[in-house]
Amino acid sequence: MKFKIPFLALLFVFALQAGAQSYFYNSNYYDNDITYEAGVSFGPMNSLTDVGGRPGYGRRGPKDLNIKSTTLFGSIYASALYKHFLALRAEATIGRVQSNDSLLKGIKSPNKAIGRYNRNLSFRSPIYEFSVTAEFHPINFFGIFNPDKSPSPFSPYLIGGIGFFHFNPQANLNGQWIDLRPLHTEGEGFAEYPNRKEYRLNQINIPIGVGISYEVSSRFNLRLEYISRVLFTDYLDDVHDTYIDPQLFSKYLSGPRLYDALVLNNRRRADAVNNQTTARPGGRRGNPNDNDSYFTVNIKVGFVFGRSKTNQGGGSSSGLPGKSLKKFTKKQKIQRQCPRRF
């Protein structure tokens, strides 16, 4: 480990100092260290929470994903790319996540998910997110050290960064969407539950993922990405721990909020058998051991700008005194050629 860190640092510095890394496309050279891209993104959004899921015990990751909960999202983004391998991107996203226990309809006892079906909870939440992420394009990075390698319009990359998002879980009651946080459905903020703090609707997340880009032309890119958000909350769906004594609600709430809390805290199905549900005071309502998460599959269309051609006119644009591109040998052109990916 003592030798790996200095070696990687040296490798990175060498890449940053690599000179004359011109972009080459359609017989033209574009001599820019930094280029820019702006565009739009859209695609499916889904979440992994305590509500809904697939038959069986609640599990981590895609094993508990129910495709029926999928919604659509949209975003706009802008990025700056340094020497075709390291990019910094800002993106604003609007979407919605949702799920409900009724997706498990049709399962029979003794299926492990019968308890969730009888629990009968549901939610939806808008997602407003702003993120700053970095992209690392390994093929382009190592291509700097292998100028004889033929360029490719495809470039896989890794994504990671930090995001700020707003959510607001709601449930439908008699055709009206009710905000759940003000109802304290699991006693958040109640003196009787000192370990259950009121959760914040504005929080930090960690977006991580992978993507692949395809260069349609020197001005347009297409991308396909998968980005998952690591959350620091288990209340994306307003479900976290155990049912509380419903008599406590009247101590803290009144009027319509008291009524809504009493109904939405426990929506146990009327025909549920007692030994097939935990919907009772002190019974398990959610899984406090794992935080919630949400993810997107992004289709991006980007416009590239900030490039300038270096091979126009009769002057020297090769970086070699007295030589024009027309006089380049095949070997010299290959050495000047950088991976085609933006």
C-alpha positions in Angstrom: 0.0 0.0 0.0 2.9 2.4 0.7 4.0 2.2 -2.9 0.6 2.1 -4.6 -0.5 5.6 -3.5 2.6 7.5 -4.7 2.5 5.5 -8.0 -1.1 6.3 -8.7 -0.5 9.9 -7.8 2.5 10.1 -10.2 0.4 8.4 -12.9 -2.4 11.0 -12.5 0.1 14.0 -12.5 1.7 12.5 -15.7 -1.7 12.3 -17.3 -2.5 15.9 -16.5 0.8 17.1 -17.9 0.5 15.1 -21.1 0.9 17.7 -23.8 -0.8 18.2 -27.2 -3.7 15.8 -26.5 -5.8 17.0 -29.4 -9.2 15.6 -30.0 -9.6 14.0 -33.5 -12.9 13.6 -35.3 -13.8 13.2 -39.0 -10.3 14.3 -40.2 -10.3 17.4 -38.0 -8.2 18.1 -34.9 -9.7 20.1 -31.9 -7.0 21.4 -29.6 -8.7 22.0 -26.3 -7.7 20.8 -22.8 -11.3 21.5 -21.5 -14.5 21.0 -23.4 -18.1 21.4 -22.3 -21.3 19.5 -22.6 -24.9 20.5 -21.7 -28.1 18.4 -22.3 -31.2 16.7 -21.0 -31.8 13.4 -19.3 -34.8 11.2 -18.8 -35.7 7.6 -17.9 -37.2 5.4 -15.2 -36.9 6.0 -11.5 -37.5 3.5 -8.7 -36.8 3.0 -5.0 -36.0 0.4 -2.5 -37.9 1.0 0.7 -39.9 -0.8 3.4 -43.1 -0.6 1.5 -44.1 -3.0 -1.3 -41.2 -5.0 -2.8 -41.3 -8.6 -4.0 -42.7 -11.7 -2.4 -40.6 -13.2 0.4 -38.6 -11.6 3.1 -37.5 -8.0 2.4 -34.1 -8.2 0.9 -31.4 -5.7 -0.1 -30.7 -4.5 -3.6 -32.5 -5.6 -6.8 -33.8 -8.8 -5.3 -36.5 -6.8 -3.6 -37.2 -4.5 -6.6 -40.8 -4.4 -7.9 -40.9 -3.1 -11.4 -44.5 -2.0 -11.0 -43.3 0.9 -8.8 -41.3 2.5 -11.6 -42.0 6.1 -12.5 -40.4 8.6 -15.0 -38.0 11.4 -14.2 -36.3 14.3 -16.1 -33.2 16.4 -15.6 -30.9 19.0 -17.1 -27.1 18.9 -16.8 -23.9 20.7 -17.7 -20.3 19.3 -17.5 -16.7 20.2 -18.1 -14.3 17.5 -19.4 -10.6 17.7 -18.9 -8.4 16.0 -21.5 -11.3 13.6 -22.4 -11.0 11.4 -19.3 -12.1 13.4 -16.2 -15.3 15.4 -16.0 -17.2 17.4 -13.4 -20.9 17.6 -13.8 -23.8 19.5 -12.2 -27.3 18.1 -12.6 -30.8 19.1 -11.5 -33.4 16.2 -11.4 -37.2 16.1 -10.8 -39.0 12.8 -10.3 -41.1 10.7 -8.0 -40.8 7.5 -6.1 -43.7 5.4 -4.9 -44.8 1.9 -3.8 -47.6 0.1 -2.0 -48.1 -3.2 -0.2 -51.1 -4.0 -2.4 -48.5 -5.0 -5.1 -48.3 -8.2 -3.2 -51.9 -9.0 -3.9 -52.5 -12.7 -4.7 -49.9 -14.2 -2.4 -51.2 -16.9 0.0 -50.2 -17.9 3.5 -47.6 -19.1 4.5 -45.8 -16.9 2.0 -43.2 -14.8 3.9 -44.6 -11.6 2.4 -48.2 -12.1 3.8 -47.4 -9.8 6.7 -46.5 -6.9 4.4 -49.6 -7.5 2.3 -51.8 -7.4 5.4 -49.9 -4.3 6.6 -51.4 -2.4 3.6 -49.2 0.7 3.7 -48.5 2.9 0.7 -46.6 6.1 -0.2 -45.5 8.4 -2.9 -42.8 11.1 -2.6 -41.6 13.8 -5.0 -37.8 14.0 -5.6 -36.1 17.3 -6.2 -32.3 16.8 -6.5 -29.2 18.8 -7.3 -26.0 16.9 -7.6 -22.3 17.5 -8.4 -20.6 14.4 -9.7 -17.3 13.4 -11.2 -16.9 11.1 -14.2 -13.8 9.0 -14.8 -13.2 7.5 -18.3 -10.6 4.7 -17.9 -10.3 3.9 -21.6 -9.5 7.5 -22.4 -7.2 7.9 -19.4 -5.0 4.9 -20.4 -5.3 5.8 -24.0 -3.1 8.8 -23.2 -0.3 6.4 -22.7 -1.1 4.3 -25.8 -1.4 6.8 -28.7 -1.2 4.0 -31.3 -4.5 2.5 -30.1 -7.4 3.2 -32.5 -10.0 5.6 -31.0 -13.5 4.4 -30.3 -16.8 6.4 -30.2 -17.8 4.4 -27.1 -16.5 5.2 -23.6 -17.6 3.5 -20.4 -17.1 5.5 -17.2 -17.6 5.6 -13.5 -19.7 8.2 -11.6 -19.5 9.4 -8.0 -20.2 12.6 -6.1 -22.6 14.3 -3.7 -26.2 15.4 -4.0 -28.8 17.4 -2.1 -32.4 16.3 -2.4 -35.9 17.1 -1.1 -38.6 14.5 -0.5 -42.0 14.5 1.1 -43.7 11.2 1.7 -47.5 11.2 1.3 -50.3 8.6 1.5 -53.7 8.6 -0.2 -56.7 8.9 2.0 -60.2 9.1 0.5 -58.8 10.4 -2.8 -56.6 13.1 -1.1 -52.8 13.0 -0.7 -51.8 13.6 2.9 -48.3 14.7 4.0 -47.1 12.0 6.4 -44.3 13.7 8.3 -46.6 16.1 10.3 -48.5 13.1 11.5 -45.6 11.5 13.4 -46.9 8.1 12.4 -44.2 6.2 14.4 -44.0 8.7 17.2 -41.1 10.7 15.8 -40.5 13.7 18.1 -42.7 12.2 20.9 -41.3 12.2 24.4 -42.2 8.6 24.8 -39.8 7.7 21.9 -36.7 9.8 22.6 -34.7 7.8 20.0 -37.1 8.6 17.2 -36.2 12.1 16.0 -38.2 14.0 13.5 -36.6 13.4 10.1 -35.6 16.2 7.7 -37.2 16.5 4.3 -34.0 18.1 2.9 -31.0 15.8 3.0 -27.6 14.9 1.5 -27.2 11.8 -0.7 -24.3 10.0 -2.4 -24.9 9.3 -6.1 -22.7 6.4 -7.5 -23.0 4.5 -10.7 -21.7 3.6 -14.1 -22.4 4.8 -17.7 -21.4 4.5 -21.3 -21.3 7.2 -23.9 -21.5 7.1 -27.6 -20.2 10.0 -29.7 -22.8 10.6 -32.5 -20.7 13.5 -33.9 -18.2 16.0 -32.8 -21.1 18.0 -31.4 -23.6 15.4 -30.0 -23.3 12.6 -27.4 -25.7 9.9 -26.3 -25.3 8.3 -22.9 -26.8 5.5 -20.9 -26.3 5.6 -17.1 -27.3 3.7 -14.0 -27.1 5.9 -10.8 -28.0 4.7 -7.3 -28.4 7.2 -4.4 -27.0 6.2 -1.0 -29.3 7.8 1.5 -28.8 8.6 5.2 -32.5 8.2 6.0 -35.0 5.3 6.3 -38.0 7.6 6.1 -38.3 8.0 2.3 -41.5 6.1 2.7 -42.3 7.3 6.3 -41.8 3.7 7.5 -39.0 2.8 9.8 -39.6 0.9 13.1 -42.6 -0.3 15.1 -46.2 0.7 15.6 -46.9 3.0 18.5 -49.8 3.1 21.0 -52.5 5.1 19.0 -53.7 6.8 22.2 -50.5 8.9 22.1 -51.6 10.8 19.0 -54.3 12.7 20.9 -51.6 14.0 23.2 -49.7 15.7 20.4 -52.2 16.2 17.6 -55.8 17.4 17.1 -58.4 18.0 14.5 -57.8 16.7 11.0 -54.2 15.7 11.7 -55.3 13.5 14.6 -57.8 11.7 12.4 -55.3 11.3 9.6 -52.6 10.0 12.0 -55.0 7.4 13.5 -56.0 6.1 10.1 -52.7 6.3 8.3 -50.5 4.9 11.1 -52.2 1.5 10.9 -54.0 0.5 7.7 -54.2 -3.2 8.5 -56.6 -5.1 6.2 -59.9 -5.8 7.7 -59.7 -9.5 6.7 -56.1 -10.0 8.0 -55.7 -13.0 10.4 -54.0 -12.0 13.6 -51.1 -14.5 13.2 -50.4 -13.1 9.7 -49.8 -9.5 10.6 -47.7 -7.4 13.0 -50.0 -4.4 12.7 -50.5 -3.8 16.4 -48.9 -1.5 19.0 -45.3 -2.6 19.4 -45.4 -4.8 16.3 -42.9 -4.5 13.5 -43.9 -1.8 11.0 -40.6 -1.4 9.1 -37.0 -2.6 9.1 -34.8 -0.1 11.0 -31.5 -1.9 10.0 -31.3 -0.6 6.4 -31.8 2.8 4.9 -33.9 3.5 1.9 -32.5 4.3 -1.5 -33.6 5.3 -5.0 -32.1 5.0 -8.4 -32.4 6.1 -12.0 -31.6 4.7 -15.4 -30.6 7.8 -17.5 -30.8 8.3 -21.2 -28.8 11.5 -21.9 -28.6 13.7 -25.0 -25.8 16.2 -24.8 -24.5 19.1 -27.0 -20.7 19.6 -27.0 -19.2 23.0 -27.3 -15.9 24.7 -26.6 -13.9 22.9 -29.3 -11.9 24.7 -31.9 -10.3 23.2 -35.0 -6.6 23.4 -35.3 -6.2 22.2 -38.9 -7.8 25.0 -40.8 -5.8 27.1 -43.2 -2.2 26.6 -44.3 -0.4 27.4 -41.1 1.2 25.0 -38.7 -1.4 23.3 -36.5 0.5 20.2 -35.6 2.4 21.6 -32.7 5.6 20.8 -34.8 7.2 23.9 -36.4 6.9 24.1 -40.1 4.5 21.1 -40.5 0.9 21.1 -41.6 -1.5 18.3 -41.2 -1.3 17.6 -44.9 2.3 16.7 -44.5 1.8 14.4 -41.5 2.8 10.8 -42.0 0.3 8.1 -41.0 2.4 7.4 -37.9 2.5 11.0 -36.9 -1.3 11.4 -37.3 -1.9 8.3 -35.1 0.4 9.8 -32.4 -1.5 13.0 -32.4 -4.8 11.3 -32.3 -6.6 11.2 -28.9 -9.5 8.9 -28.1 -12.7 10.1 -29.9 -14.8 10.0 -26.8 -15.9 13.3 -25.2 
